[in-house]
């Protein structure tokens, strides 16, 4: 098995994902393993408005939607910026407040990596 890139969790993202139902957590684990191996997620979406190399993993489980926003290609790690249960029943867009939080965490991450 190849070396897997380390995953680092930002903010409350790890705690939030632990609150996902077991099936959604299992699906997320499989997607994160794919990403660690250098593959693309099966159901991902680029979020270039958030930052470079930022993607969203989209998980559908039991008629519910779960999202995890992450960034790769920063210091050879995968940084999970934000995770949430998408509750909007109208439209497929990621809610603005979720994008704004991911942007904030991305900027903070980039600044902290520059300082170190």
Buried (B, 14 or more C-beta within 10 A) or exposed (E): EEEEBEBBBBBEBEEBBEEBBEEBBEBBEEBBEBBBEEEEBEEBBEBEEBBEBBBBBBBEBEEBBBBBBBBBEBEEBBBBBBBBBBEEEEEEEBBEEBBEBBBBBBEEBBEEEEEE
